[in-house]
């Protein structure tokens, strides 16, 4: 048996969305199932290829999303206000508009961490530190 989508826990941790992840995993599941059927091998070992393949494609993004979810879950309203207010920066907003992708959050994260963008990140970093360490 191959399970994908919400039933397999392949849900984006930040939004709870699963259409994109479900579609990606369903495509991989269909390919693995078809190949297994053509080979006449539906063993656990043969079907475990599905698990390896979907993880290659989605696991990094889901892990990043889970870390962001866990961080966000700990913030109180004043901490959220500080963090969101720090985003009121034209350069940061431009980065978000250009590189923000709800299915691939690591793209924007890489742009935020790029040293060329560091001077624009000062307010966000300050707010992040206050949210995590000083507003407890």
Order of alpha helices (4+ residues) and beta strands (2+ residues): alpha-alpha-alpha-alpha-alpha-alpha
